[in-house]
Structure formats: structure tokens, C-alpha cells
């Protein structure tokens, strides 16, 4: 009851406005309808890794990479492509500390998940190495996951896994080198109490990070691991 009244007061005093153009927000989103419509959608993709297909598909399919070598995770939910406005929104969160974008991206992701996915037992944001965390001051995956947890009513797990190796920046590296860098990058430090886990991240490029984390989770006893990301590169 109290939370509902707080939300109503907040909407009256601080109604949502589009973070891209400044127009009034659409519904509860910090995006107007026009900018929301213009976001690059990942409509046809591999159900396992989320890689975009150039042609539309009618039934779930695997891409060539997943047919050759399946990643450790089971399914990927990536509603947008890492292009244009979505690249800007993620970049502003990640490198300009624009925290309101985490709430926006969580809302967009939650809407997509509610329409298409089996809800997991917990959400696990991709951990940052302590060195990287000190440099950035926050973990954008945790910021997104906090909002998702509240919106969907799913427990958030921030303690079961740590990043034990500083893998450095992966930008520009080929997929093979990314996979090599990510070997044994994650460690499960307490017994898992969940069978179905959703890994949360802002963007997926090759899937090497998510696959390494999923492998560690499954080795620790998880039965199913999905990946939820805002965008797919």
C-alpha cells in the first residue's frame, strides 16, 4: 500500500520523460512511443545464443555456431540489437553512470521476458572482478538485475559467484580468444540452492562470458541456465 502511494506521488511530481528526446514518456517508461518504436529489435534469432538472423523464421532454430559447438547455457533472451539508440543507452549507463537507464532497460527486458520465457528460480548478474569494480564504481549488470528482481518478483543472488580472474577488456578480440580468456574466470563460492538460473547482463557479443559463467553454475549443480541481456551484438 505504502509503495503504491509512493509510486503514485512520484509519477505526479516526476512524470517519466524520454531519455533520448525529452518528450513525455510512454506509460511508465523513460522513453516516448516514437523512440521506443525506433529501438532496433532482435526479432529473428538463434534461441540458444540470441544471434540475429537476417531472414525471418517461423520456428525456433539454432545458428551455425551453436550447431557446431553448443554454449554451456540453454537459452538466450535478447530483445534488442546492440545498435543505434540501444548502443547509446547501454553506453551511457556503463560509462557515464546514467543509472536511470538501468531501470529503463530492466523494464524493457521484463516486458519481453513476461511474454516469452519460463521464469527462473533466481537472477544472477555477471560479476565484475574487484579491480574492474573499483575502476568503474558499480556493476551495470547488478543495477539492471535489481530492477528486474523487483519487477518480476524473482530472488537476486549476489553472493554465490565471484570473478576470480581479471580477464581485461574483451572488446575487439575474436571469439576464440574471448573463450580462452574466460576459462576458469568464475568461481562458485557457496552451495547453489536454485535449479534454474538466469544470468543477467547488459549486452552479449560472442557469448564467451555467459558460457563460462553457465559452465561454472552447472558444474555446481544448476540444472538450467538461461541468459537475459538487453541487447545482442
C-alpha positions as CSV (number, residue, x, y, z in Angstrom):
1,X,0.0,0.0,0.0
2,X,2.8,2.4,1.0
3,X,4.8,1.6,-2.1
4,X,1.8,2.1,-4.3
5,X,1.2,5.6,-2.9
6,X,4.9,6.4,-3.2
7,X,4.8,5.4,-6.9
8,X,1.7,7.5,-7.5
9,X,3.3,10.6,-5.8
10,X,6.5,10.1,-7.8
11,X,4.6,9.8,-11.1
12,X,2.7,13.0,-10.3
13,X,5.7,15.0,-9.2
14,X,8.3,13.4,-11.6
15,X,6.4,12.0,-14.6
16,X,8.6,9.9,-16.9
17,X,10.4,11.7,-19.7
18,X,12.1,10.2,-22.7
19,X,15.9,9.9,-22.1
20,X,16.5,10.2,-25.8
21,X,14.5,13.2,-26.9
22,X,13.0,14.7,-23.8
23,X,9.3,14.1,-24.8
24,X,6.8,12.8,-22.2
25,X,7.4,9.1,-21.5
26,X,5.1,6.3,-22.8
27,X,3.3,4.7,-19.9
28,X,5.9,4.3,-17.1
29,X,8.9,4.2,-19.4
30,X,11.5,6.9,-19.7
31,X,11.0,6.6,-23.4
32,X,8.4,8.2,-25.7
33,X,6.4,6.0,-28.0
34,X,8.4,7.2,-31.1
35,X,11.8,6.4,-29.6
36,X,10.5,3.1,-28.2
37,X,9.3,2.1,-31.7
38,X,12.6,3.1,-33.2
39,X,14.7,0.8,-31.0
40,X,16.4,-1.9,-33.1
41,X,14.6,-5.2,-32.4
42,X,16.1,-8.7,-32.4
43,X,13.0,-10.3,-33.9
44,X,14.6,-13.4,-35.5
45,X,17.4,-15.1,-33.7
46,X,19.0,-18.3,-32.5
47,X,17.1,-19.4,-29.5
48,X,20.3,-20.6,-27.8
49,X,22.7,-17.7,-28.2
50,X,20.4,-14.9,-29.5
51,X,22.5,-14.3,-32.7
52,X,20.4,-12.3,-35.2
53,X,19.1,-14.0,-38.3
54,X,18.9,-11.8,-41.4
55,X,15.7,-13.6,-42.6
56,X,12.6,-14.2,-40.6
57,X,12.0,-17.6,-39.1
58,X,8.7,-19.3,-38.0
59,X,10.0,-21.9,-35.6
60,X,12.9,-21.8,-33.0
61,X,16.2,-22.6,-34.7
62,X,19.9,-22.8,-33.9
63,X,22.6,-20.8,-35.6
64,X,25.5,-22.4,-37.3
65,X,27.9,-21.8,-34.4
66,X,25.6,-23.4,-31.8
67,X,25.1,-26.4,-34.1
68,X,28.8,-26.8,-34.3
69,X,29.6,-26.1,-30.6
70,X,26.8,-25.5,-28.1
71,X,27.5,-23.0,-25.3
72,X,27.0,-24.0,-21.7
73,X,23.8,-22.0,-21.3
74,X,20.4,-23.2,-22.6
75,X,18.6,-20.2,-24.0
76,X,19.1,-16.5,-24.5
77,X,16.6,-13.7,-24.4
78,X,17.9,-10.6,-26.1
79,X,15.0,-8.3,-27.3
80,X,17.2,-5.7,-29.0
81,X,20.2,-5.4,-31.2
82,X,23.3,-3.5,-30.0
83,X,22.9,-0.7,-32.5
84,X,22.0,3.0,-32.7
85,X,19.8,4.1,-29.7
86,X,20.3,0.9,-27.7
87,X,24.1,1.2,-28.0
88,X,23.8,4.7,-26.7
89,X,21.6,3.8,-23.8
90,X,23.9,1.0,-22.7
91,X,27.0,3.2,-23.2
92,X,25.5,6.0,-21.0
93,X,24.8,3.5,-18.2
94,X,28.1,1.8,-18.4
95,X,30.5,4.7,-19.0
96,X,28.6,7.8,-17.9
97,X,26.9,6.4,-14.7
98,X,23.4,7.1,-16.1
99,X,21.6,4.9,-13.6
100,X,18.1,5.6,-14.8
101,X,19.0,3.7,-18.0
102,X,19.3,0.6,-15.8
103,X,15.6,1.0,-14.7
104,X,14.6,1.6,-18.3
105,X,16.4,-1.4,-19.7
106,X,15.1,-3.6,-16.9
107,X,11.5,-2.6,-17.8
108,X,12.0,-3.3,-21.5
109,X,13.7,-6.7,-20.7
110,X,11.0,-7.6,-18.2
111,X,8.2,-6.9,-20.7
112,X,10.0,-9.2,-23.2
113,X,10.6,-11.9,-20.6
114,X,7.0,-11.9,-19.4
115,X,5.8,-12.7,-23.0
116,X,8.3,-15.4,-23.9
117,X,10.2,-17.0,-21.1
118,X,9.8,-19.5,-18.3
119,X,10.7,-17.6,-15.1
120,X,13.8,-18.9,-13.3
121,X,14.4,-19.5,-9.5
122,X,16.9,-16.7,-9.3
123,X,18.7,-13.9,-11.2
124,X,22.5,-13.8,-11.2
125,X,24.2,-10.7,-12.7
126,X,27.5,-11.3,-14.3
127,X,30.2,-10.5,-11.6
128,X,32.9,-8.0,-12.2
129,X,36.5,-8.6,-11.0
130,X,37.2,-6.5,-7.9
131,X,39.8,-4.5,-9.8
132,X,37.3,-3.6,-12.5
133,X,34.6,-2.8,-9.9
134,X,36.9,-0.3,-8.2
135,X,37.7,1.4,-11.5
136,X,34.1,1.7,-12.5
137,X,32.5,2.1,-9.1
138,X,29.5,-0.1,-9.9
139,X,28.4,-3.2,-11.8
140,X,25.8,-2.3,-14.6
141,X,24.6,-5.9,-14.6
142,X,23.7,-5.7,-10.9
143,X,21.9,-2.4,-11.4
144,X,19.7,-3.9,-14.2
145,X,19.2,-7.1,-12.2
146,X,18.0,-5.2,-9.1
147,X,15.2,-3.6,-11.0
148,X,14.3,-6.9,-12.7
149,X,14.1,-8.7,-9.4
150,X,11.6,-6.2,-8.1
151,X,9.6,-6.0,-11.2
152,X,9.3,-9.8,-11.7
153,X,9.4,-10.9,-8.0
154,X,12.5,-13.2,-8.6
155,X,15.2,-13.5,-5.9
156,X,18.6,-11.9,-6.7
157,X,21.8,-13.8,-6.0
158,X,24.8,-11.6,-5.5
159,X,26.9,-14.0,-3.3
160,X,27.2,-17.4,-4.9
161,X,29.6,-16.5,-7.6
162,X,32.8,-14.4,-7.9
163,X,35.0,-13.4,-10.8
164,X,38.4,-14.8,-9.8
165,X,40.4,-13.7,-12.8
166,X,40.7,-10.2,-14.3
167,X,40.2,-11.0,-18.0
168,X,40.7,-7.4,-19.1
169,X,38.7,-5.8,-21.9
170,X,37.3,-8.2,-24.4
171,X,36.4,-5.5,-27.0
172,X,37.9,-6.3,-30.4
173,X,39.1,-9.8,-29.6
174,X,38.0,-12.7,-31.8
175,X,35.6,-15.2,-30.3
176,X,38.3,-17.9,-29.9
177,X,40.5,-15.5,-27.9
178,X,37.5,-14.4,-25.8
179,X,36.7,-18.1,-24.9
180,X,40.3,-18.7,-24.0
181,X,40.4,-15.6,-21.7
182,X,37.2,-16.7,-19.9
183,X,38.4,-20.1,-18.9
184,X,38.1,-20.5,-15.1
185,X,37.2,-16.9,-14.8
186,X,34.3,-17.6,-12.4
187,X,34.1,-19.5,-9.2
188,X,31.1,-20.7,-7.2
189,X,31.8,-19.9,-3.6
190,X,28.7,-21.2,-1.8
191,X,26.3,-24.0,-2.5
192,X,23.7,-23.3,-5.1
193,X,20.1,-23.5,-3.8
194,X,18.5,-22.9,-7.2
195,X,18.0,-25.2,-10.1
196,X,17.0,-22.7,-12.8
197,X,19.2,-19.6,-13.0
198,X,19.0,-16.6,-15.3
199,X,22.3,-14.8,-16.0
200,X,21.8,-11.0,-16.3
201,X,24.0,-8.8,-18.4
202,X,23.7,-5.6,-20.5
203,X,24.9,-6.9,-23.9
204,X,26.1,-10.2,-25.4
205,X,28.8,-10.2,-28.0
206,X,30.1,-13.7,-28.6
207,X,28.6,-15.4,-25.5
208,X,32.0,-16.4,-24.1
209,X,31.4,-14.7,-20.8
210,X,27.9,-16.1,-20.3
211,X,29.1,-19.6,-21.4
212,X,31.9,-19.6,-18.9
213,X,29.6,-18.5,-16.1
214,X,26.9,-21.0,-17.1
215,X,29.5,-23.8,-17.1
216,X,30.6,-22.9,-13.5
217,X,26.9,-22.8,-12.4
218,X,26.1,-26.2,-14.0
219,X,29.2,-27.8,-12.5
220,X,28.0,-26.5,-9.1
221,X,24.6,-28.2,-9.6
222,X,22.3,-25.8,-11.6
223,X,20.0,-27.8,-14.0
224,X,19.1,-25.0,-16.4
225,X,20.9,-21.7,-17.1
226,X,19.4,-19.0,-19.3
227,X,20.9,-15.7,-20.3
228,X,18.9,-12.4,-20.2
229,X,20.6,-9.5,-21.9
230,X,19.2,-6.2,-23.1
231,X,20.9,-6.4,-26.5
232,X,22.8,-8.8,-28.8
233,X,25.8,-7.5,-30.8
